[in-house]
Amino acid sequence: MAVPFRRTSKTAKRKRRTHKKLSAPSISIDKTSGNYVMGHRVDKKTGMYKGRQVLDVK
């Protein structure tokens, strides 16, 4: 099994791990209802998507 010749420093290890993080979801305000919605999702209460009626809500 391969063994590293030199020990990996703390700085090098932390630089490599900087990309492993969570990002906040993109939330916007719906123009028709005024509620906060996530992008590319149909509103369950109204059935609207991009200002158009997509689903028939009972």
C-alpha distance matrix in Angstrom:
0.0 3.8 6.4 10.0 12.4 15.2 16.0 17.3 21.0 23.1 25.1 22.2 20.8 24.4 25.1 22.4 23.7 27.4 27.5 26.8 30.4 33.3 36.3 39.8 41.4 44.1 47.4 50.7 54.3 55.9 59.2 61.1 60.3 59.2 56.2 52.7 50.5 47.0 46.8 47.0 48.2 51.5 53.6 54.0 57.4 59.1 57.2 57.2 54.6 55.3 59.0 59.5 60.1 57.3 57.6 60.7 60.5 62.7
3.8 0.0 3.8 6.7 9.1 12.0 13.2 14.4 18.2 20.6 22.2 19.2 18.3 22.0 22.4 19.8 21.7 25.2 25.5 25.2 28.9 32.0 34.8 38.5 40.2 42.7 46.2 49.5 53.1 54.9 58.0 60.1 59.5 58.1 55.3 51.7 49.6 46.1 45.7 46.1 47.5 51.0 53.1 53.8 57.1 58.7 56.8 56.6 53.9 54.4 58.0 58.7 59.6 56.9 57.4 60.6 60.5 62.8
6.4 3.8 0.0 3.8 6.4 8.8 9.8 11.5 15.2 17.8 19.7 17.1 16.2 20.0 20.8 18.7 20.5 23.9 24.9 24.6 28.1 31.4 34.3 38.0 40.0 42.6 46.0 49.3 53.0 54.9 58.1 60.3 59.5 58.0 55.2 51.5 49.7 46.2 46.1 46.8 48.1 51.6 53.5 54.3 57.5 59.2 57.5 57.2 54.6 55.0 58.6 59.5 60.4 57.9 58.4 61.6 61.2 63.6
10.0 6.7 3.8 0.0 3.8 5.5 6.9 8.3 12.0 14.9 16.5 13.8 13.5 17.3 17.8 16.1 18.3 21.5 22.8 22.9 26.4 29.9 32.6 36.3 38.5 41.0 44.4 47.6 51.3 53.5 56.5 58.9 58.2 56.5 53.8 50.1 48.4 45.0 44.8 45.7 47.2 50.8 52.7 53.7 56.8 58.4 56.8 56.3 53.5 53.7 57.3 58.4 59.6 57.2 57.8 61.1 60.8 63.3
12.4 9.1 6.4 3.8 0.0 3.8 6.9 9.3 12.4 15.8 17.2 14.8 15.3 19.1 19.4 18.2 20.8 23.7 25.2 25.7 29.1 32.7 35.3 39.0 41.4 43.7 47.1 50.3 54.0 56.3 59.2 61.7 61.1 59.3 56.7 52.9 51.4 48.0 47.7 48.7 50.4 54.0 55.8 57.0 60.0 61.5 60.0 59.4 56.6 56.6 60.2 61.4 62.7 60.4 61.1 64.5 64.1 66.7
15.2 12.0 8.8 5.5 3.8 0.0 3.7 6.4 8.9 12.5 13.9 12.0 12.8 16.4 16.9 16.4 18.8 21.5 23.5 24.1 27.2 30.9 33.5 37.1 39.7 42.0 45.4 48.6 52.2 54.7 57.6 60.2 59.5 57.5 54.9 51.1 49.8 46.5 46.4 47.7 49.4 53.0 54.7 55.9 58.8 60.3 59.0 58.3 55.5 55.5 59.0 60.4 61.8 59.6 60.4 63.7 63.2 65.8
16.0 13.2 9.8 6.9 6.9 3.7 0.0 3.8 6.2 9.4 11.5 10.1 10.2 13.6 14.9 14.5 16.4 19.2 21.5 21.7 24.6 28.3 31.0 34.5 37.3 39.8 43.0 46.3 49.9 52.4 55.4 58.0 57.1 55.0 52.3 48.6 47.4 44.2 44.4 45.8 47.3 50.9 52.4 53.5 56.3 58.0 56.8 56.2 53.6 53.6 57.1 58.6 59.8 57.8 58.4 61.6 61.0 63.5
17.3 14.4 11.5 8.3 9.3 6.4 3.8 0.0 3.8 6.7 8.3 6.5 6.5 10.0 11.1 10.8 12.8 15.4 17.8 18.2 21.1 24.8 27.4 31.0 33.7 36.1 39.4 42.6 46.2 48.7 51.7 54.3 53.5 51.4 48.8 45.0 43.9 40.7 40.8 42.3 43.8 47.5 48.9 50.2 53.0 54.6 53.4 52.7 50.0 50.0 53.4 55.0 56.3 54.4 55.1 58.4 57.7 60.3
21.0 18.2 15.2 12.0 12.4 8.9 6.2 3.8 0.0 3.8 5.4 5.3 6.2 8.6 10.0 11.0 12.6 14.6 17.6 18.2 20.6 24.4 26.8 30.2 33.2 35.5 38.6 41.8 45.3 48.0 50.9 53.7 52.8 50.5 48.0 44.2 43.4 40.4 40.6 42.4 43.9 47.6 48.8 50.2 52.8 54.4 53.5 52.6 50.0 49.8 53.2 55.0 56.4 54.7 55.4 58.7 57.9 60.5
23.1 20.6 17.8 14.9 15.8 12.5 9.4 6.7 3.8 0.0 3.8 5.6 5.1 6.1 8.6 10.0 10.7 12.3 15.6 15.9 17.9 21.6 24.1 27.2 30.4 32.8 35.8 39.0 42.4 45.3 48.2 50.9 49.9 47.5 44.9 41.2 40.5 37.7 38.1 40.2 41.6 45.2 46.2 47.5 50.0 51.7 50.9 50.1 47.7 47.5 50.7 52.7 54.0 52.4 53.1 56.2 55.3 57.8
25.1 22.2 19.7 16.5 17.2 13.9 11.5 8.3 5.4 3.8 0.0 3.8 5.4 5.2 6.1 8.7 9.9 10.7 14.1 15.2 17.1 20.8 22.8 26.0 29.2 31.3 34.3 37.3 40.8 43.7 46.4 49.3 48.5 46.0 43.7 39.9 39.3 36.4 36.6 38.7 40.4 44.1 45.2 46.8 49.2 50.6 49.9 48.8 46.2 45.8 49.0 51.1 52.7 51.2 52.1 55.4 54.5 57.3
22.2 19.2 17.1 13.8 14.8 12.0 10.1 6.5 5.3 5.6 3.8 0.0 3.8 5.5 5.1 6.4 8.8 10.3 13.0 14.4 17.0 20.7 22.8 26.2 29.1 31.2 34.5 37.4 41.1 43.7 46.5 49.3 48.7 46.4 44.1 40.3 39.3 36.2 36.1 37.9 39.7 43.4 44.8 46.4 49.0 50.4 49.3 48.3 45.6 45.1 48.5 50.4 52.0 50.3 51.3 54.6 54.0 56.8
20.8 18.3 16.2 13.5 15.3 12.8 10.2 6.5 6.2 5.1 5.4 3.8 0.0 3.8 5.5 5.3 6.5 9.0 11.6 12.0 14.7 18.5 21.0 24.5 27.3 29.7 32.9 36.1 39.7 42.3 45.3 47.9 47.0 44.9 42.3 38.6 37.5 34.4 34.6 36.3 37.8 41.5 42.8 44.2 46.8 48.4 47.3 46.5 44.0 43.8 47.2 48.9 50.3 48.5 49.2 52.5 51.8 54.4
24.4 22.0 20.0 17.3 19.1 16.4 13.6 10.0 8.6 6.1 5.2 5.5 3.8 0.0 3.8 5.3 5.0 6.3 9.6 10.2 12.2 15.9 18.2 21.5 24.6 26.9 30.0 33.2 36.7 39.4 42.3 45.1 44.1 41.8 39.4 35.6 34.8 31.8 32.1 34.1 35.6 39.3 40.4 41.9 44.4 45.9 45.1 44.2 41.7 41.4 44.7 46.6 48.1 46.5 47.3 50.5 49.6 52.3
25.1 22.4 20.8 17.8 19.4 16.9 14.9 11.1 10.0 8.6 6.1 5.1 5.5 3.8 0.0 3.8 5.5 5.5 8.3 10.3 12.5 16.2 17.9 21.3 24.2 26.1 29.4 32.3 36.0 38.7 41.4 44.2 43.6 41.3 39.1 35.3 34.3 31.3 31.2 33.1 35.0 38.7 40.0 41.8 44.3 45.6 44.6 43.4 40.7 40.2 43.5 45.5 47.1 45.6 46.7 50.0 49.4 52.3
22.4 19.8 18.7 16.1 18.2 16.4 14.5 10.8 11.0 10.0 8.7 6.4 5.3 5.3 3.8 0.0 3.8 5.7 7.2 8.7 11.8 15.5 17.5 21.2 23.7 25.8 29.2 32.3 36.0 38.4 41.2 43.9 43.3 41.3 38.9 35.1 33.8 30.5 30.3 31.8 33.7 37.4 38.9 40.5 43.3 44.6 43.4 42.4 39.6 39.3 42.8 44.5 46.0 44.1 45.1 48.5 48.0 50.9
23.7 21.7 20.5 18.3 20.8 18.8 16.4 12.8 12.6 10.7 9.9 8.8 6.5 5.0 5.5 3.8 0.0 3.8 5.5 5.6 8.5 12.2 14.7 18.3 21.0 23.4 26.7 29.9 33.5 36.0 39.0 41.6 40.7 38.7 36.1 32.3 31.1 28.0 28.1 29.8 31.3 35.0 36.3 37.8 40.5 41.9 40.9 40.1 37.5 37.4 40.8 42.5 43.8 42.0 42.8 46.1 45.4 48.1
27.4 25.2 23.9 21.5 23.7 21.5 19.2 15.4 14.6 12.3 10.7 10.3 9.0 6.3 5.5 5.7 3.8 0.0 3.8 5.6 7.1 10.8 12.5 16.0 18.9 20.9 24.2 27.3 30.9 33.5 36.4 39.1 38.4 36.1 33.8 30.0 29.0 26.0 26.0 28.1 29.8 33.5 34.7 36.4 38.9 40.2 39.3 38.2 35.6 35.3 38.6 40.5 42.0 40.5 41.5 44.8 44.1 46.9
27.5 25.5 24.9 22.8 25.2 23.5 21.5 17.8 17.6 15.6 14.1 13.0 11.6 9.6 8.3 7.2 5.5 3.8 0.0 3.8 5.9 9.1 10.5 14.3 16.6 18.6 22.1 25.1 28.8 31.2 34.1 36.7 36.2 34.2 31.8 28.0 26.6 23.4 23.2 24.9 26.7 30.5 31.9 33.7 36.4 37.6 36.4 35.3 32.6 32.3 35.7 37.4 39.0 37.3 38.4 41.7 41.2 44.1
26.8 25.2 24.6 22.9 25.7 24.1 21.7 18.2 18.2 15.9 15.2 14.4 12.0 10.2 10.3 8.7 5.6 5.6 3.8 0.0 3.8 7.1 9.8 13.4 15.7 18.4 21.6 25.0 28.6 30.9 34.0 36.4 35.5 33.7 31.0 27.2 25.8 22.5 22.8 24.5 25.8 29.5 30.8 32.2 34.9 36.4 35.3 34.6 32.1 32.3 35.6 37.2 38.4 36.6 37.2 40.5 39.8 42.5
30.4 28.9 28.1 26.4 29.1 27.2 24.6 21.1 20.6 17.9 17.1 17.0 14.7 12.2 12.5 11.8 8.5 7.1 5.9 3.8 0.0 3.8 6.6 10.0 12.7 15.5 18.5 21.9 25.5 27.9 31.1 33.5 32.4 30.4 27.7 24.0 22.8 19.8 20.5 22.6 23.7 27.3 28.2 29.7 32.2 33.8 33.0 32.2 29.9 30.1 33.2 35.0 36.2 34.7 35.3 38.4 37.5 40.1
33.3 32.0 31.4 29.9 32.7 30.9 28.3 24.8 24.4 21.6 20.8 20.7 18.5 15.9 16.2 15.5 12.2 10.8 9.1 7.1 3.8 0.0 3.8 6.7 9.3 12.4 15.1 18.7 22.1 24.5 27.8 30.1 28.9 26.9 24.1 20.4 19.2 16.3 17.3 19.5 20.4 23.9 24.6 26.0 28.5 30.1 29.4 28.8 26.7 26.9 30.0 31.8 32.8 31.4 31.9 34.9 33.8 36.5
36.3 34.8 34.3 32.6 35.3 33.5 31.0 27.4 26.8 24.1 22.8 22.8 21.0 18.2 17.9 17.5 14.7 12.5 10.5 9.8 6.6 3.8 0.0 3.8 6.4 9.0 12.0 15.4 18.9 21.4 24.5 27.0 26.0 24.0 21.4 17.6 16.6 13.7 14.4 17.0 18.1 21.7 22.4 24.3 26.6 27.9 27.3 26.2 24.0 23.9 27.0 29.0 30.3 29.1 29.9 33.0 32.1 34.9
39.8 38.5 38.0 36.3 39.0 37.1 34.5 31.0 30.2 27.2 26.0 26.2 24.5 21.5 21.3 21.2 18.3 16.0 14.3 13.4 10.0 6.7 3.8 0.0 3.8 6.5 8.7 12.2 15.6 18.2 21.4 23.8 22.6 20.4 17.9 14.1 13.4 11.0 12.3 15.4 16.2 19.5 19.7 21.7 23.6 24.9 24.7 23.6 21.7 21.7 24.4 26.6 27.9 27.0 27.7 30.6 29.5 32.3
41.4 40.2 40.0 38.5 41.4 39.7 37.3 33.7 33.2 30.4 29.2 29.1 27.3 24.6 24.2 23.7 21.0 18.9 16.6 15.7 12.7 9.3 6.4 3.8 0.0 3.8 6.1 9.8 13.1 15.3 18.6 20.8 19.8 18.0 15.3 11.6 10.2 7.3 8.7 11.7 12.4 15.7 16.1 18.2 20.3 21.5 21.0 20.0 18.0 18.2 21.0 23.0 24.2 23.2 24.0 27.0 25.9 28.9
44.1 42.7 42.6 41.0 43.7 42.0 39.8 36.1 35.5 32.8 31.3 31.2 29.7 26.9 26.1 25.8 23.4 20.9 18.6 18.4 15.5 12.4 9.0 6.5 3.8 0.0 3.8 6.7 10.4 12.6 15.6 18.2 17.7 15.8 13.7 10.1 8.7 6.1 6.5 10.0 11.3 14.6 15.1 17.8 19.7 20.2 19.7 18.1 15.8 15.4 18.2 20.5 22.2 21.6 22.8 25.9 25.1 28.4
47.4 46.2 46.0 44.4 47.1 45.4 43.0 39.4 38.6 35.8 34.3 34.5 32.9 30.0 29.4 29.2 26.7 24.2 22.1 21.6 18.5 15.1 12.0 8.7 6.1 3.8 0.0 3.8 7.1 9.5 12.7 15.1 14.2 12.1 10.0 6.4 5.6 4.7 6.4 10.2 10.5 13.1 12.7 15.5 16.8 17.4 17.5 15.8 14.2 13.9 16.1 18.7 20.2 20.0 21.1 23.8 22.8 25.9
50.7 49.5 49.3 47.6 50.3 48.6 46.3 42.6 41.8 39.0 37.3 37.4 36.1 33.2 32.3 32.3 29.9 27.3 25.1 25.0 21.9 18.7 15.4 12.2 9.8 6.7 3.8 0.0 3.8 6.5 9.3 12.1 11.7 9.4 8.4 5.6 5.6 6.3 7.0 10.5 11.0 12.8 12.2 15.5 16.3 16.1 16.5 14.2 12.7 11.7 13.4 16.5 18.3 18.8 20.2 22.9 22.0 25.2
54.3 53.1 53.0 51.3 54.0 52.2 49.9 46.2 45.3 42.4 40.8 41.1 39.7 36.7 36.0 36.0 33.5 30.9 28.8 28.6 25.5 22.1 18.9 15.6 13.1 10.4 7.1 3.8 0.0 3.8 6.3 9.0 8.4 5.7 5.6 4.6 6.1 8.6 9.6 12.4 12.2 12.9 11.4 14.7 14.6 14.1 15.2 12.8 12.2 11.2 11.9 15.2 16.9 18.0 19.3 21.5 20.4 23.5
55.9 54.9 54.9 53.5 56.3 54.7 52.4 48.7 48.0 45.3 43.7 43.7 42.3 39.4 38.7 38.4 36.0 33.5 31.2 30.9 27.9 24.5 21.4 18.2 15.3 12.6 9.5 6.5 3.8 0.0 3.8 5.6 5.7 4.9 5.4 6.2 6.3 9.2 9.7 11.4 10.8 10.6 9.0 12.4 12.1 10.9 11.9 9.3 9.1 8.3 8.4 11.6 13.2 14.6 16.0 18.1 17.2 20.5
59.2 58.0 58.1 56.5 59.2 57.6 55.4 51.7 50.9 48.2 46.4 46.5 45.3 42.3 41.4 41.2 39.0 36.4 34.1 34.0 31.1 27.8 24.5 21.4 18.6 15.6 12.7 9.3 6.3 3.8 0.0 3.8 5.9 5.6 8.1 9.6 10.1 12.8 12.6 14.0 13.8 13.0 11.6 15.0 14.2 12.1 13.3 10.2 10.2 8.5 7.3 10.9 13.0 15.3 17.1 18.8 18.4 21.6
61.1 60.1 60.3 58.9 61.7 60.2 58.0 54.3 53.7 50.9 49.3 49.3 47.9 45.1 44.2 43.9 41.6 39.1 36.7 36.4 33.5 30.1 27.0 23.8 20.8 18.2 15.1 12.1 9.0 5.6 3.8 0.0 3.8 5.9 8.4 10.9 11.3 14.3 14.5 15.2 14.2 12.4 10.5 13.3 11.8 9.3 11.0 8.3 9.7 9.0 6.6 9.4 10.7 13.4 14.8 16.0 15.4 18.4
60.3 59.5 59.5 58.2 61.1 59.5 57.1 53.5 52.8 49.9 48.5 48.7 47.0 44.1 43.6 43.3 40.7 38.4 36.2 35.5 32.4 28.9 26.0 22.6 19.8 17.7 14.2 11.7 8.4 5.7 5.9 3.8 0.0 3.8 5.5 8.8 9.8 13.4 14.6 15.7 13.9 12.2 9.3 11.5 9.6 8.1 10.7 9.1 11.0 11.3 9.6 12.0 12.3 14.6 15.1 16.0 14.5 17.1
59.2 58.1 58.0 56.5 59.3 57.5 55.0 51.4 50.5 47.5 46.0 46.4 44.9 41.8 41.3 41.3 38.7 36.1 34.2 33.7 30.4 26.9 24.0 20.4 18.0 15.8 12.1 9.4 5.7 4.9 5.6 5.9 3.8 0.0 3.8 6.8 9.0 12.6 14.0 16.0 14.7 14.0 11.2 13.8 12.2 11.4 13.8 11.9 13.0 12.6 11.6 14.6 15.5 17.5 18.3 19.5 17.9 20.6
56.2 55.3 55.2 53.8 56.7 54.9 52.3 48.8 48.0 44.9 43.7 44.1 42.3 39.4 39.1 38.9 36.1 33.8 31.8 31.0 27.7 24.1 21.4 17.9 15.3 13.7 10.0 8.4 5.6 5.4 8.1 8.4 5.5 3.8 0.0 3.8 6.2 10.0 12.3 14.4 12.6 12.2 9.2 11.5 10.4 10.7 12.9 11.7 12.6 13.1 12.9 15.4 15.9 17.2 17.4 18.8 16.9 19.5
52.7 51.7 51.5 50.1 52.9 51.1 48.6 45.0 44.2 41.2 39.9 40.3 38.6 35.6 35.3 35.1 32.3 30.0 28.0 27.2 24.0 20.4 17.6 14.1 11.6 10.1 6.4 5.6 4.6 6.2 9.6 10.9 8.8 6.8 3.8 0.0 3.8 7.0 9.7 12.5 11.2 11.9 9.7 12.2 12.3 12.9 14.3 13.0 13.0 13.3 14.1 16.7 17.5 18.1 18.6 20.5 18.8 21.6
50.5 49.6 49.7 48.4 51.4 49.8 47.4 43.9 43.4 40.5 39.3 39.3 37.5 34.8 34.3 33.8 31.1 29.0 26.6 25.8 22.8 19.2 16.6 13.4 10.2 8.7 5.6 5.6 6.1 6.3 10.1 11.3 9.8 9.0 6.2 3.8 0.0 3.8 6.5 8.9 7.4 8.6 7.3 10.2 11.3 11.8 12.2 11.0 10.3 11.0 12.6 14.8 15.5 15.5 16.1 18.5 17.2 20.3
47.0 46.1 46.2 45.0 48.0 46.5 44.2 40.7 40.4 37.7 36.4 36.2 34.4 31.8 31.3 30.5 28.0 26.0 23.4 22.5 19.8 16.3 13.7 11.0 7.3 6.1 4.7 6.3 8.6 9.2 12.8 14.3 13.4 12.6 10.0 7.0 3.8 0.0 3.8 6.6 6.1 8.8 9.0 11.7 13.8 14.4 13.9 12.6 11.0 11.7 14.2 16.0 17.0 16.2 17.0 20.0 19.1 22.3
46.8 45.7 46.1 44.8 47.7 46.4 44.4 40.8 40.6 38.1 36.6 36.1 34.6 32.1 31.2 30.3 28.1 26.0 23.2 22.8 20.5 17.3 14.4 12.3 8.7 6.5 6.4 7.0 9.6 9.7 12.6 14.5 14.6 14.0 12.3 9.7 6.5 3.8 0.0 3.8 5.5 8.7 10.2 13.3 15.6 15.4 14.2 12.4 9.7 9.7 12.8 14.6 16.1 15.3 16.8 20.1 19.9 23.4
47.0 46.1 46.8 45.7 48.7 47.7 45.8 42.3 42.4 40.2 38.7 37.9 36.3 34.1 33.1 31.8 29.8 28.1 24.9 24.5 22.6 19.5 17.0 15.4 11.7 10.0 10.2 10.5 12.4 11.4 14.0 15.2 15.7 16.0 14.4 12.5 8.9 6.6 3.8 0.0 3.8 6.9 9.7 12.5 15.3 14.8 12.7 11.0 7.9 8.6 12.1 12.8 14.2 12.6 14.4 17.9 18.3 21.9
48.2 47.5 48.1 47.2 50.4 49.4 47.3 43.8 43.9 41.6 40.4 39.7 37.8 35.6 35.0 33.7 31.3 29.8 26.7 25.8 23.7 20.4 18.1 16.2 12.4 11.3 10.5 11.0 12.2 10.8 13.8 14.2 13.9 14.7 12.6 11.2 7.4 6.1 5.5 3.8 0.0 3.8 6.4 8.8 11.8 11.9 9.8 9.1 7.0 9.2 11.9 12.3 12.7 11.0 11.9 15.2 15.2 18.6
51.5 51.0 51.6 50.8 54.0 53.0 50.9 47.5 47.6 45.2 44.1 43.4 41.5 39.3 38.7 37.4 35.0 33.5 30.5 29.5 27.3 23.9 21.7 19.5 15.7 14.6 13.1 12.8 12.9 10.6 13.0 12.4 12.2 14.0 12.2 11.9 8.6 8.8 8.7 6.9 3.8 0.0 3.8 6.1 9.0 8.5 6.1 5.9 5.1 8.4 10.2 9.9 9.4 7.8 8.3 11.5 11.5 15.0
53.6 53.1 53.5 52.7 55.8 54.7 52.4 48.9 48.8 46.2 45.2 44.8 42.8 40.4 40.0 38.9 36.3 34.7 31.9 30.8 28.2 24.6 22.4 19.7 16.1 15.1 12.7 12.2 11.4 9.0 11.6 10.5 9.3 11.2 9.2 9.7 7.3 9.0 10.2 9.7 6.4 3.8 0.0 3.8 5.6 5.7 5.1 5.5 6.7 9.7 10.3 10.7 9.8 9.4 9.0 11.3 10.1 13.4
54.0 53.8 54.3 53.7 57.0 55.9 53.5 50.2 50.2 47.5 46.8 46.4 44.2 41.9 41.8 40.5 37.8 36.4 33.7 32.2 29.7 26.0 24.3 21.7 18.2 17.8 15.5 15.5 14.7 12.4 15.0 13.3 11.5 13.8 11.5 12.2 10.2 11.7 13.3 12.5 8.8 6.1 3.8 0.0 3.8 5.8 5.4 7.9 9.8 13.1 13.5 13.1 11.2 10.3 8.5 9.9 7.9 10.7
57.4 57.1 57.5 56.8 60.0 58.8 56.3 53.0 52.8 50.0 49.2 49.0 46.8 44.4 44.3 43.3 40.5 38.9 36.4 34.9 32.2 28.5 26.6 23.6 20.3 19.7 16.8 16.3 14.6 12.1 14.2 11.8 9.6 12.2 10.4 12.3 11.3 13.8 15.6 15.3 11.8 9.0 5.6 3.8 0.0 3.8 6.0 8.3 11.2 14.2 13.5 13.5 11.3 11.6 9.7 10.0 7.1 9.4
59.1 58.7 59.2 58.4 61.5 60.3 58.0 54.6 54.4 51.7 50.6 50.4 48.4 45.9 45.6 44.6 41.9 40.2 37.6 36.4 33.8 30.1 27.9 24.9 21.5 20.2 17.4 16.1 14.1 10.9 12.1 9.3 8.1 11.4 10.7 12.9 11.8 14.4 15.4 14.8 11.9 8.5 5.7 5.8 3.8 0.0 3.8 5.4 9.0 11.7 10.4 10.1 8.0 9.1 7.9 8.3 6.5 9.6
57.2 56.8 57.5 56.8 60.0 59.0 56.8 53.4 53.5 50.9 49.9 49.3 47.3 45.1 44.6 43.4 40.9 39.3 36.4 35.3 33.0 29.4 27.3 24.7 21.0 19.7 17.5 16.5 15.2 11.9 13.3 11.0 10.7 13.8 12.9 14.3 12.2 13.9 14.2 12.7 9.8 6.1 5.1 5.4 6.0 3.8 0.0 3.8 6.8 10.2 9.7 8.4 5.9 5.7 4.6 6.4 6.1 9.9
57.2 56.6 57.2 56.3 59.4 58.3 56.2 52.7 52.6 50.1 48.8 48.3 46.5 44.2 43.4 42.4 40.1 38.2 35.3 34.6 32.2 28.8 26.2 23.6 20.0 18.1 15.8 14.2 12.8 9.3 10.2 8.3 9.1 11.9 11.7 13.0 11.0 12.6 12.4 11.0 9.1 5.9 5.5 7.9 8.3 5.4 3.8 0.0 3.8 6.6 6.0 5.3 4.6 5.6 6.9 9.2 9.6 13.3
54.6 53.9 54.6 53.5 56.6 55.5 53.6 50.0 50.0 47.7 46.2 45.6 44.0 41.7 40.7 39.6 37.5 35.6 32.6 32.1 29.9 26.7 24.0 21.7 18.0 15.8 14.2 12.7 12.2 9.1 10.2 9.7 11.0 13.0 12.6 13.0 10.3 11.0 9.7 7.9 7.0 5.1 6.7 9.8 11.2 9.0 6.8 3.8 0.0 3.8 5.4 5.3 6.5 6.3 8.8 11.9 12.8 16.6
55.3 54.4 55.0 53.7 56.6 55.5 53.6 50.0 49.8 47.5 45.8 45.1 43.8 41.4 40.2 39.3 37.4 35.3 32.3 32.3 30.1 26.9 23.9 21.7 18.2 15.4 13.9 11.7 11.2 8.3 8.5 9.0 11.3 12.6 13.1 13.3 11.0 11.7 9.7 8.6 9.2 8.4 9.7 13.1 14.2 11.7 10.2 6.6 3.8 0.0 3.8 5.6 8.5 9.2 12.2 15.2 16.1 19.9
59.0 58.0 58.6 57.3 60.2 59.0 57.1 53.4 53.2 50.7 49.0 48.5 47.2 44.7 43.5 42.8 40.8 38.6 35.7 35.6 33.2 30.0 27.0 24.4 21.0 18.2 16.1 13.4 11.9 8.4 7.3 6.6 9.6 11.6 12.9 14.1 12.6 14.2 12.8 12.1 11.9 10.2 10.3 13.5 13.5 10.4 9.7 6.0 5.4 3.8 0.0 3.8 6.9 9.2 12.0 14.1 15.0 18.6
59.5 58.7 59.5 58.4 61.4 60.4 58.6 55.0 55.0 52.7 51.1 50.4 48.9 46.6 45.5 44.5 42.5 40.5 37.4 37.2 35.0 31.8 29.0 26.6 23.0 20.5 18.7 16.5 15.2 11.6 10.9 9.4 12.0 14.6 15.4 16.7 14.8 16.0 14.6 12.8 12.3 9.9 10.7 13.1 13.5 10.1 8.4 5.3 5.3 5.6 3.8 0.0 3.8 6.1 9.3 11.4 13.1 16.7
60.1 59.6 60.4 59.6 62.7 61.8 59.8 56.3 56.4 54.0 52.7 52.0 50.3 48.1 47.1 46.0 43.8 42.0 39.0 38.4 36.2 32.8 30.3 27.9 24.2 22.2 20.2 18.3 16.9 13.2 13.0 10.7 12.3 15.5 15.9 17.5 15.5 17.0 16.1 14.2 12.7 9.4 9.8 11.2 11.3 8.0 5.9 4.6 6.5 8.5 6.9 3.8 0.0 3.8 6.0 7.6 9.6 13.0
57.3 56.9 57.9 57.2 60.4 59.6 57.8 54.4 54.7 52.4 51.2 50.3 48.5 46.5 45.6 44.1 42.0 40.5 37.3 36.6 34.7 31.4 29.1 27.0 23.2 21.6 20.0 18.8 18.0 14.6 15.3 13.4 14.6 17.5 17.2 18.1 15.5 16.2 15.3 12.6 11.0 7.8 9.4 10.3 11.6 9.1 5.7 5.6 6.3 9.2 9.2 6.1 3.8 0.0 3.8 6.9 9.3 12.9
57.6 57.4 58.4 57.8 61.1 60.4 58.4 55.1 55.4 53.1 52.1 51.3 49.2 47.3 46.7 45.1 42.8 41.5 38.4 37.2 35.3 31.9 29.9 27.7 24.0 22.8 21.1 20.2 19.3 16.0 17.1 14.8 15.1 18.3 17.4 18.6 16.1 17.0 16.8 14.4 11.9 8.3 9.0 8.5 9.7 7.9 4.6 6.9 8.8 12.2 12.0 9.3 6.0 3.8 0.0 3.8 6.0 9.4
60.7 60.6 61.6 61.1 64.5 63.7 61.6 58.4 58.7 56.2 55.4 54.6 52.5 50.5 50.0 48.5 46.1 44.8 41.7 40.5 38.4 34.9 33.0 30.6 27.0 25.9 23.8 22.9 21.5 18.1 18.8 16.0 16.0 19.5 18.8 20.5 18.5 20.0 20.1 17.9 15.2 11.5 11.3 9.9 10.0 8.3 6.4 9.2 11.9 15.2 14.1 11.4 7.6 6.9 3.8 0.0 3.8 6.4
60.5 60.5 61.2 60.8 64.1 63.2 61.0 57.7 57.9 55.3 54.5 54.0 51.8 49.6 49.4 48.0 45.4 44.1 41.2 39.8 37.5 33.8 32.1 29.5 25.9 25.1 22.8 22.0 20.4 17.2 18.4 15.4 14.5 17.9 16.9 18.8 17.2 19.1 19.9 18.3 15.2 11.5 10.1 7.9 7.1 6.5 6.1 9.6 12.8 16.1 15.0 13.1 9.6 9.3 6.0 3.8 0.0 3.8
62.7 62.8 63.6 63.3 66.7 65.8 63.5 60.3 60.5 57.8 57.3 56.8 54.4 52.3 52.3 50.9 48.1 46.9 44.1 42.5 40.1 36.5 34.9 32.3 28.9 28.4 25.9 25.2 23.5 20.5 21.6 18.4 17.1 20.6 19.5 21.6 20.3 22.3 23.4 21.9 18.6 15.0 13.4 10.7 9.4 9.6 9.9 13.3 16.6 19.9 18.6 16.7 13.0 12.9 9.4 6.4 3.8 0.0
